Amino acid sequence: MNVISRCFLPLALCCSANLWAWSNHTLVSHELIQSMPQVATQNPVKVESLAEFLMANEEAVAKLLERDEIWMAQNLWHYNPRPEGLVFKVTGNPEDVVKRFVNAIRINPNAKFALYLQGMPGSQLNGTAMPAVDISVFKDFGHLNHLPLQALTSGDLVSAVDVVVSANDEPDHGHDIGLFTDSGTDHGQLYGFGEQPFGNPNLEYGTQAPFHMGFYHESPILYALGGFLKETYPQMRIHQYKGLAELAFANGHDYWGYRFMGWGLHYIGDFSNPYHVTPVPGNSTLSTIWVGLLSMLGFPQSQKEAVQLVSNRHTVLEDFQSVIMTRAYEEHNYQHPAIQALTVKQPVAAYAETDVIEKFAQASMYKADQVGEVLMASFPYEYVQDANVEYSELGVLDTLEQTVHNHAGEQGYNTLTATISGLLSDFSMHGSAYVADILKAKP
């Protein structure tokens, strides 16, 4: 990376304080999946371990991953090829089949593939509780501490909806952690992704940033100055998991068909948040370049302020969405605008591989400036406009709804809710297209 590119690198660190587009992806996927009869009316599916699935389909998985490697090299706008030593080879050995698979798709080998269901706020699950430590690689389990988690065993019969919704949160529990050569991990040295292009590798979850964010619609000038912005991988994950889901369905392994589907749907959900598709929402190309040049000339304050403001706005957006949707589910208020926005409209749109960039990311990008304006109108100055404040340290989560009411009034509260609902409506349209296309593989 050249000197000019490095001077713009901190602009992409704005995402590092909060790398979850939505803090709990079950909140944004449940109504989407539940409202799709293609999933909701399916018979219960039989649970099986990842090792069982892989051993039953070892040769087919090997062929799929080889086709994927060729496709990604030809179609992704940035791709670091998988090292030859990580090819998934058919050996017939069940002892290391999960390790071989994890290396081949290049995800964190410490990721947990437990058999479990993750309940919604206000729900209850039967059976044995599953400890959060068996699901997440992180020390801070976040929302998992407050949700019902049910352990499953191979052979159990479970709802297809529950499988997809539970799986939709999984990538945020460690799948994409430590994958770069400067991540300080053994697998980061093996995987061939090079140095982390952006995000804060010093944070526990900071190394997942390039896999959950995609900056596809910046100006050519900005790419020329900050080429690292192209080094993103969510499209890779969306494609990988779609193919695996289709393979699972085609071969009668519906549990893993739905689980892989949930994994891929996660990254499409990330794209519904504008703070995951543009590094500095609300800034013009000229202002972004100007801030970077000031930093290069020895005046970094403007850049630090830009990073802090974007971080604060990203976090407060996610917090408010999480608060209103958690309360709605706890109160069984399924008519809440944010939940209703996720109800899938029929007929479901067609899906194409190019939609990931040309429709999904672009729709969110177009709304970035509007979302920023609504946030500034909805919250007190220190939450979203004071660069000297770290919003996450204010400890205001429990009073966030009332704060918006007090600051912006009922109309402002409704405008903010409607703005978030609009983002979720986009996810409903895009995510349902992805789901419906995968289901074509079912016999």
N, C-alpha and C positions, 0 to 999 in steps of 0.2 A: 504494500500500500504506500503510495507516494505521500509527500509532505502535505500537498494540497488536500488530498482525500482525508488525511488524518485530522486536519483542522476542522473538518465537518463531522467527524465521528461522534462527538458528544451530542449532536443534534438527534442522533438515533438512540441515545441513552435515555431519552425522555420516557421510553417505555419501561425502563428497568425497575421503577418503583411498583409497577403493577402489570404483570404479564398475562393476567387472565382477562380475556375480553368480557366474560361474565363469570363472576366468582364461583357460581355453582351451575354447571351446564344442564343439570337435570331440570332446573327452573325453566329454561328456554326450550327444552326439547320435549317435555312431557306432553303438552297440549298438541304440539305438532304431530307427534307419533300417535297419540291417542285418537286424534281426529282423522287419521288415515285408515279407512276400513281395510286397506291392503295389508295392514299390520294388525290392527286391533281385533279383527275377526278371525285371526289365525288360531289354530289349535295350540295348546301349550307345547313347548319344545323341550327336548331332552338335553339336559346339561351334560357336557363332557369337558375334560381338561384340554388345555392347549396341546399337550403332548399326545393325547388320544387323537385329536383332530389331525395333527401333523403326521402321525404314523399311518393313519388311514388314508392319507392323501399325499404321501411323501413325494412321489414322482410327479404328480400334477402340480404341487406347490413349486417344485424345482423348475419345471418348465415355465410356469407363470412368472416366477421371479426373473428368469432369464429374458423373457419377452418384455417385462417391465423395464429392465435395465436398458434394453435397446430403445424402447419408447421414450424413456426419460432423457436419455442422451440426445435424442433427436428432437424432442418437443419442449423441454423445459428451457426457459431463457437463461437460466444459470444452473449448472449441474456439475458437481464433482463426482466423477464415476466411482462406483463401488470397487474397492481393491479386489483383485482376482482371488486372493486368499479367503475372501468372505463369501464366495459363491456357495449357495445351499446345495450340497451334494447328497444324493440318495445313498445312504449307508445301511439302512435298516436298523440302526441303533437307537432305541428309545431313550437311552440314558442321557444323550446329549442333543436330542432333536430340538428341544426348545432353544438351547444355546446356539445351535447352527442357524435356526430361523431368525432369532434376534439379531445375530451378527449380519445375516444376509439382508435384512430390511433396515439395519443400522439404527436400532433403538437401544435405550439404556438397558444393559444386561441385569441391572439391579431392579428393574421395573417389576411390579407385582402382577401376577396373572391369576389372582385368587378367584375362586368361584363364589360369587356373592351377588346380592341385590342391594341397591342403594335406594332408600325410601325418600319420599317427598316430605317437605315440612308439614307437620300435622298428621302424618300417616303413621301406621303401625305395621310392622312386619312380624310374621310368625317365625318360629324356629330359633336356632342358635344365633346369638349375636356374633358379628364379625368385628374384631378389633381394627381400628383405623390403621394401626401399624402394619397390618397385613395387606393394606391396599395402597398406601402412599409411601414413597421413599423419603418424604420430608419430615423434619422434626416438628414443624408446625402443621397440624392436620386441618386447620381452618374450619370450614363448614362441616367437615366430616365428624367433628366432635358433637354436633348438634342434630345429626340425622340418624334414623334407624338404619343399621347395616345388618343384613341377614346372610349367614354363611350357607352355601349350597354344597351339595356333594354330587359327584358324577352319577347320572341316572335320574336325578330329580326332574320333575316336569314344572316348567315355569312359563309365565306369560311372555310372549314375544315383545310386547310393549315394554315390560319391565327390563328385559335384557338390553334393548336398544338404549333406553333412557339411562340405565345405570352405566352402560359402557360409554355413553356420550361424555361423561365427566372424567373418564380414566386418563386421557392424555395429559391432563393437568396434574396427575399424581406421580409424574416422573418419567414418562416415556421418552422425552426429548432432553433429558438432563445429561450434561457432561460429554457431549458428542464431538467436541472440537479439540484440536491438538494442544491448545492452551487452557483446557478445562481442568487439568490436573488429574485426569483419569486414564486408566489403562486403555479403555475402549476408545477414548478420544484420540489416542495415538494410532489406533488401528483403523478407524472408520473412513479416513480419507476426506473429511470435510474441511480440513485446513484450520486456520485460526478463526476464532469467533468474530464475525464481521461487525456486529453491533449487539447492544444489550450489555448488562453489567455482570461479568462472570464472577464477581465477588459475592453476589447475592445467591442464596440457596437455590432459587428457581431462575436465576438470571440467564443461564445458558440455553433455555428453551426459546428465547426470543426469536431467533431467525426461523424457527419452525412454526411459529404461531402468528407471524406478522408477514405481510407481503406488500411491498411498496411498488406497485406496478404502473402507476399513473402519474409519476412525477415528470418534470420537464427534462428534456435532453441535457440542458445545461447543468441541472442538479445531478444527474447521473454522471456526467463528465467529471464533475468536481468530487462527487462522493459515490464512486463506483460500487462500494460495499453495499449500497442500498439494494442492489440487484441480487445479493447473495441470500436469498430467502427460499424456504423449502415447504411451505404449507401445501402447494400444489402437488408436490411429490407425495406427501402423506395422503391427500385426498385420493389420488390415483391408486396408490398402493393398496389402501384398505378397500377401495371399491372393487378392485380385481380379486382380492382375497375373499370378500363377501360373496361375490358372484360365484367363485369357485366352490365355496362352502355350500351355497344353495344348490348349485348344479349337481353336487354329489351327495345331497341328502343330509348335510350337517347344518341344520337350520340354526342351532344355538350359536355357532360361530359365524354364520351368515349375518345374524342380527348383531352380534357383538362387534364384528369388524365394521359393519355399517355404522354403528354408534361411534366408533373411533373416527372414521372418516368424516362423519357429520360434525364432529367437534370443531374441525378446522374451518368448515363452512360457517359455523356459528361465530368463530373468531372474526371472520370477515364482515359480519354484520355490525361490528363496532368500528366506527371511523378511526379510532386511535390504534387500530391494528392494520390500517391500510395506507396511512400517510404519517411520516415521522413527526411533522410539526403542523397539526391541524390549525387552520386559521391564518397561517403565515403564507404570504405570496412567495413565489420563487425568488423574487428580488430581495425581499426582506430576509429570507432564509440565508441567501448567499451573503448578504451584508453582515448578518450576525456572525457567520462563519469567518468572513474576512477580518472582522474586528478581532476575533479570537486569534487568528493567525498573526495579526499585527501586534499582539501582546495586550489586548483589551478583552479579556474573556468574560467580563461581567454580563454583557448582553446575552451571551450564549447560555450562561448558567441560569439566568432568569427565564429564558425561553424554555429550557429543559424543566425547570421547577414548575412553571405554569402548566405546561402540557401534562406533566405527571399528576399534578393536583386535579386537573379537570378530568383526566382519565379515571382517576380513583374515585372521585365524587360521583361521576356518572355511573360507574359500576356499583358503588355503594347504594345509591338511591334505587337503582333497578333491583338490586338484591333485597333491599328492605321492603319495597312495595310488593314484590312478588312472593317473598317468604310469608308476609302477613296475609296476603290473599289466599295462599294455599293453606295456611294454618286455620284461617276462618272459613275455608271451603267456599270462597267467593270466586267461583269459576267464571263469573261475568265481568271480572275486573278487566279493564281495557287491555292491559299488557298480556293477559292470558288469552283473551279473545283474539288479539292480534296474531296469535300463533296458530289459530284454527286454520287448517288447510282448506283452501278453496278448490273446488272441483270444476273442470278437470285440471289435473296437475300439469304443470308446464313440462315441455320436453327438456331433456338434459343433453348438453354437449360438453366435451372436455374443455373447450375454449371458454365456456361460460364462467369458469372459476375466476378468470381474470377479466374478461370482457363484460360480464354482467355482475357477478357477485361482488368482487372487489370494487368495481367501478360505481355500483349503486351506493355503496357506503362512502366512497370517496366524495361523491357529489354532495353528500349530506354533512360533511365534516364542518364546514363553516357555519351552517345553520345550527348544528348541535352545539358548537362553541358559543354562539350568541345566546342560545337558550340557557346554557349553563351559567353564563355571566349574569343573565337577567334573573335567574332563579335562586342563586345562592349569595350569601354575604361576600363582600369584597375580599376578605381574608381567605375565604375558601378557594376562590378560583382566579383572583386577580392580583394577589399580593405575592410577589416572588420571594419575599423574605419568610414566608410561612410554609412549613411542611404540613399539608392538610392531614396526612395520616396520623400525625402526632397530636391533633386537636382533640381526639377522643369524643367525637360528636355523632357517632353512628346512631346511637339510640334516640337522638333527638332530631335526626335529619329531616324526617317528614314535617315535623312541626316547624322547623327552621324555614323550610321552603314556604309553608303557609304564612308564617310571620313576615318573611322578606318579600315574597312575590304575590301573596294573596291567593285566593281560590283559583282565579284565572291563571296565574303563573304556575301554580301547582298542576293544574290540568294541562297546561301547555307542555310542561316538562314531561308529564306522563304520556301525553300524546306523541311527543317527539321520540321517546324511548319505544313506545308501541310501534311507531313507524319503522324503526330499525328491526324490531322483532318480526314485523309483518314481512319485511324483505327476507329475513331468515326462513320464515315459513314457506315462502314461495320457492326460494332457492333450495332449501333443504329437502322439501318434499319432492322436487324434481330429481334430486340425487337418489333419494330412497326409492322412488318409483322405478327409476332406471335400473337400479340394482336388482329389484324384485323380478325383473324380466327373466332373470337367470333361474328362477324357481320353476321346476317341472310343472 
